[in-house]
Amino acid sequence: MKIRALTLFPKMFDCLNESIVGRAVKNGLIDIRAVDIREYTADKKHFKCDDTPYGGGAGMVMSVQPIYDCVQAVDPDHEYLRVYMSPKGETLTDKTARELAAHDKLLLLCGHYEGIDERAIELCVDREISIGDYVLSGGELAAMVVIDSVARFVDGVLGSRVSHEDESFADGMLEYPQYTRPPEFMGLRVPDVLLGGNHAEIEKYRRECSEKITAERRADLIKAKTAASVNDENGGR
């Protein structure tokens, strides 16, 4: 999988050289490159990539020219799925990450300041994605969240296919509690059922925990899952 992050601050992506994503890069499973938008500005003296907004307002807006030329240089034939990290975009979910992972080429455009010229979106963007209902100083951190969540679905990145199939949101529910050695610490014991070796009972216990935690913390997920199940049943009649 090839991922290109278009940004004004490419060094921010150096942290992706660590942990699971870093190992995937070293093993050649994912090719991640941060591309400096400043290199494509027509202002070769000051490397300016922003300007004041038409109509007034606070802050600066990223200019369309450097973004457009950068996108065209990286993806002249539009082979990449082009995603703009935007607070106005659809919210990133497990389902969205799986959809993005189905593409072998992904381009992530990182805005900054007050955003980017709308014409850059019209000319260069296929999809807008947000990682939540809050505003960041730029799209770089959001792009890294997308990269990390997408990378987990690339074949070979995780040690086991079960790893991401058992995680929170994989089946529309929050994950059950996890434990490891020692069996007791500071008076807190691992639940006996996990020590007994009865896999059917363990699976039942984990399912019940998952349902309980989801009901307490994210009842909206249960409603969504119930609604999806009803729709499936109605569609099958």
ZIRA-V804101 format. One record per residue. NEAR is the number of other C-alpha atoms within 8 Angstrom. D_FIRST is the distance of its C-alpha to the first C-alpha in whole Angstrom. Layout:
near:NEAR d_first:D_FIRST
near:NEAR d_first:D_FIRST
This chain:
near:10 d_first:0
near:9 d_first:4
near:13 d_first:7
near:11 d_first:10
near:13 d_first:13
near:15 d_first:16
near:13 d_first:19
near:9 d_first:23
near:7 d_first:22
near:11 d_first:19
near:6 d_first:21
near:7 d_first:20
near:9 d_first:17
near:7 d_first:18
near:6 d_first:19
near:9 d_first:15
near:9 d_first:16
near:8 d_first:18
near:7 d_first:18
near:8 d_first:15
near:12 d_first:12
near:10 d_first:14
near:11 d_first:14
near:12 d_first:10
near:12 d_first:10
near:7 d_first:13
near:7 d_first:12
near:7 d_first:9
near:12 d_first:7
near:11 d_first:5
near:9 d_first:6
near:9 d_first:8
near:7 d_first:11
near:11 d_first:14
near:9 d_first:16
near:11 d_first:20
near:13 d_first:22
near:10 d_first:25
near:7 d_first:24
near:10 d_first:25
near:13 d_first:28
near:7 d_first:31
near:8 d_first:33
near:7 d_first:33
near:4 d_first:36
near:5 d_first:34
near:10 d_first:31
near:8 d_first:32
near:11 d_first:29
near:8 d_first:31
near:8 d_first:34
near:8 d_first:37
near:9 d_first:36
near:4 d_first:39
near:4 d_first:41
near:6 d_first:41
near:5 d_first:40
near:5 d_first:39
near:8 d_first:36
near:11 d_first:34
near:14 d_first:31
near:14 d_first:28
near:11 d_first:29
near:11 d_first:27
near:9 d_first:28
near:13 d_first:25
near:11 d_first:23
near:11 d_first:23
near:10 d_first:23
near:12 d_first:20
near:11 d_first:18
near:9 d_first:19
near:7 d_first:19
near:6 d_first:15
near:9 d_first:15
near:8 d_first:18
near:5 d_first:17
near:6 d_first:16
near:7 d_first:12
near:10 d_first:11
near:11 d_first:12
near:12 d_first:14
near:13 d_first:15
near:14 d_first:18
near:15 d_first:19
near:10 d_first:23
near:11 d_first:26
near:7 d_first:26
near:10 d_first:23
near:7 d_first:23
near:8 d_first:23
near:11 d_first:19
near:6 d_first:20
near:9 d_first:18
near:6 d_first:18
near:8 d_first:16
near:13 d_first:14
near:10 d_first:13
near:8 d_first:13
near:9 d_first:11
near:11 d_first:8
near:6 d_first:9
near:10 d_first:8
near:8 d_first:5
near:10 d_first:6
near:14 d_first:8
near:12 d_first:11
near:13 d_first:13
near:13 d_first:17
near:14 d_first:19
near:14 d_first:23
near:12 d_first:26
near:10 d_first:30
near:9 d_first:31
near:9 d_first:28
near:12 d_first:27
near:10 d_first:29
near:7 d_first:29
near:7 d_first:28
near:13 d_first:25
near:10 d_first:24
near:7 d_first:25
near:7 d_first:24
near:9 d_first:20
near:11 d_first:19
near:8 d_first:18
near:9 d_first:18
near:12 d_first:20
near:14 d_first:19
near:14 d_first:22
near:10 d_first:21
near:7 d_first:25
near:6 d_first:29
near:5 d_first:29
near:5 d_first:29
near:6 d_first:27
near:6 d_first:28
near:10 d_first:24
near:13 d_first:21
near:12 d_first:19
near:8 d_first:20
near:11 d_first:19
near:13 d_first:15
near:10 d_first:15
near:9 d_first:16
near:11 d_first:14
near:9 d_first:11
near:9 d_first:13
near:10 d_first:14
near:12 d_first:10
near:11 d_first:9
near:9 d_first:12
near:12 d_first:11
near:10 d_first:8
near:6 d_first:10
near:8 d_first:11
near:13 d_first:11
near:11 d_first:14
near:6 d_first:17
near:7 d_first:18
near:7 d_first:17
near:6 d_first:21
near:9 d_first:20
near:11 d_first:18
near:8 d_first:20
near:9 d_first:23
near:9 d_first:22
near:9 d_first:24
near:9 d_first:23
near:10 d_first:22
near:7 d_first:25
near:9 d_first:26
near:12 d_first:28
near:12 d_first:28
near:9 d_first:28
near:9 d_first:31
near:6 d_first:32
near:4 d_first:31
near:5 d_first:33
near:5 d_first:33
near:5 d_first:36
near:5 d_first:39
near:7 d_first:41
near:9 d_first:43
near:7 d_first:42
near:4 d_first:45
near:5 d_first:47
near:6 d_first:43
near:7 d_first:43
near:9 d_first:40
near:6 d_first:41
near:6 d_first:43
near:10 d_first:41
near:9 d_first:38
near:7 d_first:40
near:6 d_first:42
near:7 d_first:39
near:8 d_first:40
near:6 d_first:36
near:6 d_first:37
near:8 d_first:39
near:11 d_first:36
near:8 d_first:34
near:8 d_first:37
near:9 d_first:37
near:10 d_first:34
near:9 d_first:34
near:8 d_first:37
near:10 d_first:35
near:12 d_first:32
near:10 d_first:35
near:8 d_first:37
near:11 d_first:35
near:13 d_first:33
near:9 d_first:36
near:7 d_first:38
near:6 d_first:35
near:10 d_first:33
near:9 d_first:35
near:6 d_first:33
near:10 d_first:30
near:12 d_first:33
near:8 d_first:35
near:8 d_first:31
near:9 d_first:31
near:8 d_first:34
near:8 d_first:34
near:8 d_first:31
near:8 d_first:33
near:8 d_first:36
near:8 d_first:34
near:8 d_first:32
near:8 d_first:36
near:7 d_first:37
near:6 d_first:35
near:5 d_first:36
near:4 d_first:40
